[in-house]
């Protein structure tokens, strides 16, 4: 608000707002008369402050104080409390840590090396609430690092190696070193890639038992095939050849039974819940628990379907390109194998899956395409039963 002399000619210059004890001067013209001379002795008119303006001024000052307090609080929350992202490229003996876009340090892949890494990032100002650490899935080499940090309360994200390679390819650089891989993983974390590592020691132990059992089952199948070939050779030659595999079958079968006994100890309530679904047996239930872990990390059944690799990929562009959809198979291969067998059994024993399979066949689907559709339907049922905590019921 400005009070301007109506006799002034042209644009008058204004002075800043000044408040006096009993008077207000709101940006009065510097030259109050029309002569516009600095030597003029004319003084700006003194305007008495109305009573209502005193209340307005007090309210205005109070609102300004509240505004600046709110702005300072907003600035502190948004700009001063910033997140820090660290990328880890893991290997057998060591790991490279990209602390920022320019700094990469090397640590040993051991308990001592992990603690040295933690001390380094804590000294640099990182905290558990404002730091996200990402590492590439590397078989078993990242388990020690992830489990140590998870037990201490740090946020760990595991990234699919394919996503990390896509980030590297996007830079159009032909450099492949551990340093550049760590920087690429850090960029992937910045792009919100990967999933939060939530595996507990019990889940890791169960996952180890599942892997060992699968290896023993494969070895037993291969040994049985060798015995079969040995029998055919004996019939062809008419000679009694030395049999060195019969004892191996008994030993492998015994070890498989012992592992299956140990599996029943972990998450018995969840195993019983999943086994209420027709087609899901003890081994399938354990495999689901070991490979999925916490079902709450999937907000919808579609995300669980994509994690397993049963989602459909469609290639379309405009009106000229309409590719045929097919299964991506970019997920957990072992879970797809387990669920395929479960769906194969479920389409005969589960009324819901049986009706769904017959519906797909009538639609003209190939036999195995219909089984894969049943497999996807089974994942939705597993998600509903597991997330709700209620046994399956045929309705």
C-alpha positions as CSV (number, residue, x, y, z in Angstrom):
1,X,0.0,0.0,0.0
2,X,1.4,3.4,-1.0
3,X,0.3,7.0,-0.5
4,X,1.2,9.0,-3.5
5,X,0.9,12.8,-3.9
6,X,-1.6,13.4,-6.7
7,X,0.2,16.6,-7.8
8,X,3.4,14.7,-8.6
9,X,4.4,14.4,-12.3
10,X,5.7,11.2,-13.7
11,X,6.7,8.1,-11.7
12,X,7.8,9.1,-8.2
13,X,10.5,7.1,-6.4
14,X,9.6,5.4,-3.2
15,X,11.3,4.9,0.1
16,X,11.1,1.6,2.1
17,X,8.3,1.0,4.6
18,X,9.0,2.7,7.9
19,X,6.9,2.5,11.1
20,X,7.0,5.1,13.8
21,X,5.5,5.2,17.3
22,X,2.3,6.9,16.4
23,X,2.5,7.4,12.7
24,X,2.8,5.2,9.5
25,X,4.6,6.2,6.4
26,X,3.8,3.7,3.6
27,X,6.4,4.3,0.9
28,X,5.7,8.0,0.5
29,X,7.2,9.8,-2.6
30,X,10.8,11.0,-2.1
31,X,9.8,14.3,-3.6
32,X,6.4,15.2,-2.2
33,X,5.8,18.3,-4.3
34,X,5.7,18.8,-8.1
35,X,8.9,20.6,-8.3
36,X,10.8,17.3,-7.7
37,X,13.9,19.1,-6.3
38,X,15.9,17.6,-3.5
39,X,16.5,21.1,-2.2
40,X,12.8,21.7,-1.7
41,X,11.9,22.2,1.9
42,X,8.5,20.5,1.6
43,X,8.0,17.6,4.0
44,X,5.9,14.5,3.4
45,X,2.5,14.6,4.9
46,X,2.1,13.0,8.3
47,X,-0.8,10.6,8.3
48,X,-2.3,9.6,11.6
49,X,-2.5,5.8,12.1
50,X,-6.1,4.7,12.4
51,X,-7.0,2.5,15.4
52,X,-8.0,-0.5,13.3
53,X,-4.6,-0.5,11.6
54,X,-2.9,-1.3,14.9
55,X,-4.7,-4.6,15.1
56,X,-4.0,-5.3,11.4
57,X,-0.3,-4.6,12.0
58,X,-0.2,-7.0,15.0
59,X,-1.9,-9.7,13.1
60,X,0.3,-9.2,10.1
61,X,3.5,-9.5,12.2
62,X,2.1,-12.7,13.8
63,X,1.3,-14.3,10.5
64,X,4.7,-13.4,9.2
65,X,6.3,-15.0,12.2
66,X,4.3,-18.2,11.7
67,X,5.2,-18.2,8.0
68,X,8.9,-17.9,8.6
69,X,8.8,-20.6,11.3
70,X,6.9,-23.0,9.0
71,X,9.2,-22.3,6.1
72,X,12.3,-22.9,8.3
73,X,10.8,-26.2,9.5
74,X,10.0,-27.2,5.9
75,X,13.5,-26.3,4.7
76,X,15.0,-28.4,7.5
77,X,12.9,-31.5,6.7
78,X,13.3,-31.3,2.9
79,X,16.7,-29.9,2.2
80,X,18.8,-30.6,5.2
81,X,17.5,-34.2,5.9
82,X,18.6,-35.6,2.6
83,X,18.9,-39.3,1.7
84,X,22.3,-40.9,1.0
85,X,22.7,-43.8,-1.4
86,X,25.6,-46.3,-1.5
87,X,26.2,-48.9,-4.2
88,X,28.0,-52.2,-3.5
89,X,29.6,-54.4,-6.1
90,X,30.2,-57.7,-4.3
91,X,32.8,-60.4,-5.1
92,X,34.2,-63.5,-3.4
93,X,37.1,-61.8,-1.5
94,X,36.2,-58.1,-1.4
95,X,33.5,-55.5,-2.3
96,X,33.6,-52.0,-3.8
97,X,31.5,-49.4,-2.2
98,X,30.4,-46.3,-4.1
99,X,29.9,-43.8,-1.3
100,X,29.0,-41.0,-3.7
101,X,29.3,-40.3,-7.5
102,X,33.1,-39.9,-7.2
103,X,34.3,-41.9,-4.2
104,X,34.7,-45.7,-4.4
105,X,36.5,-47.6,-1.6
106,X,37.4,-51.3,-1.4
107,X,36.7,-53.5,1.7
108,X,37.2,-57.2,2.5
109,X,34.2,-59.4,2.2
110,X,34.4,-60.6,5.8
111,X,33.0,-59.6,9.2
112,X,35.9,-57.3,9.8
113,X,35.5,-55.7,6.4
114,X,31.8,-55.1,6.9
115,X,32.5,-53.4,10.2
116,X,35.2,-51.3,8.6
117,X,32.7,-50.2,5.9
118,X,30.1,-49.3,8.6
119,X,32.6,-47.2,10.5
120,X,33.5,-45.4,7.3
121,X,30.0,-44.5,6.4
122,X,29.1,-43.5,10.0
123,X,32.2,-41.2,10.1
124,X,31.0,-39.6,6.8
125,X,27.6,-38.7,8.4
126,X,25.4,-41.6,7.3
127,X,22.6,-42.7,9.6
128,X,20.3,-45.7,9.5
129,X,17.2,-43.5,8.7
130,X,18.8,-41.5,5.9
131,X,20.9,-44.1,4.1
132,X,20.0,-46.7,1.6
133,X,22.6,-49.3,0.6
134,X,22.2,-51.4,-2.5
135,X,24.0,-54.5,-3.7
136,X,23.7,-56.8,-6.6
137,X,22.4,-60.4,-6.1
138,X,25.5,-62.6,-6.4
139,X,24.5,-66.1,-5.5
140,X,25.8,-66.5,-1.9
141,X,28.5,-63.8,-1.7
142,X,26.2,-61.0,-0.6
143,X,24.5,-63.0,2.3
144,X,27.1,-62.1,4.9
145,X,27.1,-58.4,4.1
146,X,23.3,-58.2,3.9
147,X,22.6,-60.2,7.0
148,X,25.1,-58.3,9.1
149,X,23.7,-54.9,8.1
150,X,20.1,-56.0,8.4
151,X,20.6,-57.3,11.9
152,X,22.0,-53.8,12.8
153,X,18.9,-52.0,11.4
154,X,20.3,-50.6,8.1
155,X,18.2,-50.5,4.9
156,X,19.5,-52.9,2.3
157,X,18.3,-53.3,-1.2
158,X,19.1,-56.2,-3.5
159,X,19.1,-55.5,-7.3
160,X,18.7,-57.9,-10.1
161,X,21.9,-58.2,-12.1
162,X,20.0,-57.6,-15.3
163,X,18.8,-54.2,-14.0
164,X,22.4,-53.2,-13.1
165,X,23.6,-54.2,-16.5
166,X,20.8,-52.1,-18.1
167,X,22.0,-49.0,-16.1
168,X,25.6,-49.7,-17.3
169,X,24.4,-50.0,-20.9
170,X,22.5,-46.7,-20.7
171,X,25.7,-44.8,-20.2
172,X,27.0,-46.0,-23.6
173,X,30.4,-46.6,-22.0
174,X,32.4,-49.8,-22.8
175,X,34.2,-49.9,-19.4
176,X,33.6,-53.0,-17.2
177,X,35.3,-52.7,-13.9
178,X,34.2,-53.2,-10.3
179,X,34.4,-49.5,-9.7
180,X,32.0,-48.7,-12.5
181,X,29.7,-51.5,-11.4
182,X,29.5,-50.1,-7.9
183,X,28.6,-46.6,-9.4
184,X,26.0,-48.2,-11.7
185,X,24.4,-50.0,-8.7
186,X,24.3,-46.7,-6.9
187,X,22.5,-45.1,-9.8
188,X,20.0,-48.0,-9.8
189,X,19.3,-47.4,-6.2
190,X,18.7,-43.7,-7.0
191,X,16.1,-44.8,-9.6
192,X,14.4,-46.9,-6.9
193,X,15.3,-50.3,-8.3
194,X,15.6,-53.5,-6.3
195,X,13.7,-54.9,-3.4
196,X,14.2,-54.5,0.3
197,X,16.3,-57.3,1.9
198,X,14.2,-58.8,4.7
199,X,15.5,-62.4,4.9
200,X,15.9,-63.6,8.5
201,X,18.5,-66.3,9.6
202,X,15.6,-68.8,9.7
203,X,14.7,-68.0,6.0
204,X,18.4,-68.3,5.0
205,X,18.7,-71.7,6.7
206,X,15.5,-72.9,5.1
207,X,16.7,-71.7,1.7
208,X,20.0,-73.6,2.2
209,X,18.1,-76.8,3.0
210,X,15.9,-76.4,-0.1
211,X,19.0,-75.9,-2.3
212,X,20.7,-78.9,-0.8
213,X,17.6,-81.1,-1.2
214,X,17.2,-80.1,-4.8
215,X,20.8,-81.0,-5.5
216,X,20.5,-84.4,-3.9
217,X,17.3,-85.1,-5.8
218,X,19.0,-84.3,-9.0
219,X,22.0,-86.4,-8.1
220,X,19.7,-89.3,-7.3
221,X,17.9,-89.0,-10.7
222,X,21.2,-89.0,-12.5
223,X,22.4,-92.0,-10.6
224,X,19.2,-93.9,-11.4
225,X,19.8,-93.2,-15.1
226,X,23.4,-94.5,-14.8
227,X,22.1,-97.7,-13.2
228,X,19.6,-98.1,-16.0
229,X,22.3,-97.7,-18.6
230,X,24.5,-100.2,-16.7
231,X,21.7,-102.8,-16.8
232,X,21.3,-102.4,-20.5
233,X,25.0,-102.9,-21.0
234,X,24.9,-106.1,-19.0
235,X,22.1,-107.4,-21.1
236,X,23.9,-106.5,-24.3
237,X,27.2,-108.1,-23.3
238,X,25.7,-111.0,-21.3
239,X,28.3,-110.3,-18.6
240,X,27.9,-109.4,-14.9
241,X,29.5,-106.0,-14.7
242,X,30.6,-104.3,-11.5
243,X,27.7,-102.3,-10.0
244,X,29.0,-99.2,-8.0
245,X,25.8,-97.1,-7.9
246,X,23.3,-99.1,-5.9
247,X,24.7,-98.0,-2.5
248,X,24.8,-94.4,-3.7
249,X,21.0,-94.4,-4.2
250,X,20.4,-95.6,-0.6
251,X,22.8,-92.9,0.7
252,X,21.1,-90.1,-1.3
253,X,17.6,-91.2,-0.3
254,X,18.6,-91.2,3.4
255,X,20.1,-87.7,3.2
256,X,17.0,-86.4,1.4
257,X,14.7,-87.8,4.2
258,X,16.9,-86.2,6.9
259,X,16.7,-82.8,5.2
260,X,13.0,-83.0,4.9
261,X,12.7,-83.7,8.6
262,X,14.8,-80.5,9.3
263,X,12.5,-78.5,7.0
264,X,9.5,-79.1,9.1
265,X,11.0,-77.2,12.0
266,X,10.9,-73.8,10.2
267,X,7.6,-71.8,10.0
268,X,5.3,-74.7,10.7
269,X,2.2,-72.5,10.9
270,X,2.9,-71.1,7.4
271,X,3.6,-74.5,6.0
272,X,0.3,-75.8,7.3
273,X,-1.5,-72.8,5.9
274,X,-0.1,-73.3,2.4
275,X,-0.6,-77.0,2.4
276,X,-4.4,-76.4,2.8
277,X,-4.3,-75.5,-0.9
278,X,-4.9,-78.6,-3.1
279,X,-1.7,-79.2,-5.2
280,X,0.7,-77.6,-2.7
281,X,2.5,-80.3,-0.8
282,X,5.2,-80.1,2.0
283,X,8.1,-79.6,-0.4
284,X,6.2,-77.0,-2.4
285,X,5.2,-75.1,0.7
286,X,8.8,-75.0,2.0
287,X,10.1,-73.9,-1.3
288,X,7.6,-71.0,-1.4
289,X,8.5,-69.9,2.1
290,X,12.2,-70.1,1.5
291,X,12.2,-68.2,-1.9
292,X,9.5,-65.6,-1.1
293,X,10.3,-64.9,2.6
294,X,7.9,-62.2,3.8
295,X,4.7,-62.1,1.7
296,X,4.1,-58.5,2.9
297,X,6.8,-57.1,0.7
298,X,4.5,-57.7,-2.2
299,X,1.6,-55.2,-2.2
300,X,-0.4,-57.2,-4.8
301,X,-0.6,-60.7,-6.3
302,X,0.5,-59.2,-9.7
303,X,3.8,-58.2,-8.2
304,X,4.3,-61.7,-6.9
305,X,3.5,-63.1,-10.3
306,X,6.1,-60.8,-11.8
307,X,8.7,-61.8,-9.2
308,X,8.2,-65.4,-10.1
309,X,8.4,-64.6,-13.8
310,X,4.8,-65.6,-14.8
311,X,3.8,-62.2,-16.1
312,X,3.0,-61.7,-19.8
313,X,5.1,-59.6,-22.1
314,X,3.3,-57.7,-24.9
315,X,5.0,-56.1,-27.9
316,X,2.9,-53.5,-29.6
317,X,3.5,-50.3,-31.4
318,X,0.7,-48.2,-33.1
319,X,-1.5,-50.1,-35.4
320,X,1.1,-52.0,-37.5
321,X,3.0,-53.9,-34.8
322,X,1.0,-56.3,-32.6
323,X,3.3,-59.0,-31.3
324,X,2.0,-62.1,-29.6
325,X,2.2,-62.1,-25.8
326,X,4.4,-64.6,-24.1
327,X,5.7,-65.3,-20.6
328,X,8.7,-63.2,-19.6
329,X,10.3,-66.0,-17.4
330,X,12.4,-63.2,-15.8
331,X,12.1,-64.4,-12.2
332,X,12.7,-67.2,-9.9
333,X,13.2,-70.3,-12.1
334,X,13.0,-72.8,-9.3
335,X,9.6,-71.3,-8.1
336,X,8.3,-71.6,-11.6
337,X,9.3,-75.3,-11.6
338,X,7.7,-75.9,-8.2
339,X,4.5,-74.1,-9.1
340,X,4.2,-75.8,-12.5
341,X,4.1,-79.2,-10.8
342,X,1.7,-77.9,-8.2
343,X,-0.6,-76.5,-10.9
344,X,-0.4,-79.8,-12.8
345,X,-1.7,-81.6,-9.7
346,X,-4.1,-78.8,-8.7
347,X,-6.0,-78.9,-12.0
348,X,-7.1,-82.4,-11.1
349,X,-7.7,-82.1,-7.3
350,X,-8.7,-78.4,-6.9
351,X,-12.2,-77.7,-8.2
352,X,-11.5,-74.0,-8.8
353,X,-8.3,-74.8,-10.8
354,X,-10.0,-77.6,-12.7
355,X,-12.8,-75.3,-13.9
356,X,-10.3,-72.6,-14.8
357,X,-8.2,-75.1,-16.8
358,X,-11.2,-76.4,-18.7
359,X,-12.3,-72.8,-19.5
360,X,-8.8,-72.0,-21.0
361,X,-8.9,-75.2,-23.1
362,X,-12.3,-74.3,-24.5
363,X,-11.0,-70.9,-25.4
364,X,-8.5,-72.6,-27.7
365,X,-5.4,-72.5,-25.5
366,X,-2.7,-75.0,-26.0
367,X,-2.5,-77.6,-23.2
368,X,0.7,-76.3,-21.6
369,X,-0.5,-72.7,-22.1
370,X,-3.6,-73.6,-20.1
371,X,-1.4,-75.2,-17.4
372,X,0.6,-72.0,-17.2
373,X,-2.6,-70.0,-16.8
374,X,-3.5,-72.3,-14.0
375,X,-0.1,-71.7,-12.5
376,X,-0.7,-68.0,-12.5
377,X,-4.2,-68.5,-11.0
378,X,-2.5,-70.6,-8.3
379,X,-0.2,-67.8,-7.4
380,X,-3.2,-65.5,-6.8
381,X,-4.7,-68.1,-4.5
382,X,-1.4,-68.6,-2.6
383,X,-1.1,-64.8,-2.1
384,X,-4.7,-64.5,-0.8
385,X,-4.3,-67.4,1.6
386,X,-0.9,-66.4,2.8
387,X,-1.5,-62.6,3.2
388,X,-4.9,-63.1,5.0
389,X,-3.7,-66.0,7.2
390,X,-6.8,-68.1,6.5
391,X,-6.8,-71.7,5.1
392,X,-8.1,-72.4,1.6
393,X,-11.7,-73.3,1.3
394,X,-13.5,-74.7,-1.8
395,X,-16.5,-72.5,-2.5
